[in-house]
Amino acid sequence: MSNTTSIKPIIFSLYALAVILVAMSGWAIVQKSAVSSQTKGPSNAVVDALSGAVSKRSDETGQSIRLDRSDELLPSNILEVPGSKGGTEHWVHLRFRGVRKSALVQAGTDPNYTEYRFPCQYSKGTGLWGLRQTNNNGCEHIGVQSRGWRNKHKNMAQKPAMAKNAHRILIAQEDASELTVRPVNALTLVYIHENGGNTVINVLTGAARVKSGNTITTVGAGIRYTDFGDGKRGERSDMPEETYNSRPLQIFLDPNTWSSDIRFQVQEFQKAVDEARERPIPVPTTSPTSFPDPNKPGTNNPPQKSPESPPARKPAPQTKPSPIINPSPNNSPKLN
């Protein structure tokens, strides 16, 4: 009888321990599921607004279909935006489904043809990305198919054995000639276009890390990065003033070209761009220890002057908003 009595507390303790372990296991599964749902990429993109004739081409069949507002763009689709000529502008605004804070994407307008692949793959033409946080926005990084990347793609596609899956093979590879642009600030606006066959990356607000080959370059607000398609580090320079007045940027920052429920986000970008534009561009400064000390015995060098601060940028000009295009306050696309 005494043995039975002494065993009962042990059985009860084991039972309680089993209950605790089951509860902890269930909690761990829930947490893992929550983390997984937060880090997975977007399921598709939806057309928020567009102008002109924009179409998507199936990567599998090669068939092109003209897009309308609220249409979807899938990973197997290639977005095609014609060049804006003859007074007709062609551009499209996209946002993602399946992410917490979607990146805002614009393809076009550009005098030349623009090609874009879901979710964040730039090929040619003009593209803008507005990123409001550095993770779970649908664009962990922007892939830029530079001139070197496209030449390699063309050569591979000409080989019969590889032509069918050339794009998939190249995407899967860590291609040294493909640039990647990774935002490092919570509010980053990147504007990419081509100039003389080179890829130009403008960071209007925030900051981004540009990886080309084995080099990584941090590009801050108001700085332009030019890539020459050779897989080497590109050149950084001050962004020209005309970039702020460019037509693609004007369209992106016009709240009336977006659905009413996300216009406040566009206004946040406009405010950030204005603030970055008025802020002086930081310049490299020479460490004081590199200057000879004129009071130190044995030195005949004259005192050195400290570098002067650069002049502040001109304030952003006030522009009139464009007329409302396509978006309707009561007809915004619903996101899951």
Phi, psi and omega in degrees: 000320181293326179295319179298319181295322182285334181283329185305314179299326180293316179299318180296319180295318179296321179296316179296320179296320179297319179298318181295317180296319178297318180296317180295321178297317178296321179296319180297321179295319179296316180296319179297320179294321180294316179297319180298319181291333181280332187261350180291154183282175179292147180282324177194177176243150178240141179285116179275323178195158177201163177221139179080203184256102179245138183224165174238141181245133179288130179289339183269316184259339183080003181279137179255138179231131180289138183269153173230170180298140181078000174291160183256153175237122184256166179302335180274004182256146173246123181278130181239121180239117181295161174293141181274105182222159177067027178084358179257124179265136177240121177199165180213144175251135181232152166218160191260152171257148175089013177229159186290306179235101187292142167293147174258125188238138173232131173247125187086177358273147184206146177300335181252170181296137178247136178231134185217141180239133177296140002268326187217055183240112179266134179246308182198165179091229184227136177214145176230141180231122174254116186243121185263352172205164188270356175217158179056038174248001179098344180231084174299321170206160177261123176271130182244113179279096184285179181301319178296321179296316183293324177296320179293320178298318181296316180295320180291321182294338180282348177273119185307321184290338184247352188302320186294320185246024185302314184294315181297320180297316183289324178296322183289336182279152171274085187279124182293335182269000175266124177283152168231138180242114184245119180291145179237359177243158183290340180225099185232133177239119183243133181236115185244135176207181181247149179212111180062033181085355179259153178269128183246126180245114178255128175255109186273329175206156184081214179200159181213152174256122181257121180254124177227114185063235179260010182252145177234127182237127175274127182242118181267178181298137179084009182245143177250136177245123180250123179256138184255009174074020182251007180077006180254172180297133179277191182253138173259143178205164176295140180288129180299151181299327183293343178298322181293336181257010182292149183297318178302318180292321178300319180293315182298318185274002177274109182302332183288350177265008177235162176296153187298330185283350178237011180294331180295329177293319179296322178295326175297319178294319179299316179296317180295321179295317179299318180293318179294326182290326181278342182281135178299144178285126179294141179240152178299135178247147180276134179298137181301332182291346180275350178275135175296143179273111183294339182269354182280133181300143177088005179245131178250013183279140178288158177301143180263144178273141177287150179296139180282150178289144180289153179293149178293151179289159177290143178297151182294134178289148178280125180245147179283137180294146178287157177297156182297131180238118173065306184299143178237132183304331184254012184221050180277143179296134180275132179256144177286000000 
